[in-house]
Amino acid sequence: MADSTKPLSDDERRELEELRAEKARKEQERKARRDRAELERLKAERKRAMAETERDRRARELGERNARLMEPDEDLNMPKGQKVVLVSLAILVVAIILVTVLGH
């Protein structure tokens, strides 16, 4: 067992310095890995947030466009969406009547 009150020899001091340097290097590497992991996590989080914002924007635009199609304009004219539905139904009714009448 070494005497703990005796000063370190040159070899012991050199070994101590080498061990401290190795410990500092390992700690620096661990910190760099943690920083890289945090950077990747933050990038992914930002990417998800941007995608969510873009998705919300597109949904809002689609809702506004659909609302414009189905709401009357300032002069209370029939909305385009209703016109399309009514014309489609009229064509379907005419087609059914023609098939029924001409089919016999």
Residue pairs with C-beta under 8 A, 6 or more apart in sequence:
8 16
66 81
68 79
69 79
69 80
69 81
70 79
70 81
70 82
71 79
72 78
72 79
73 79
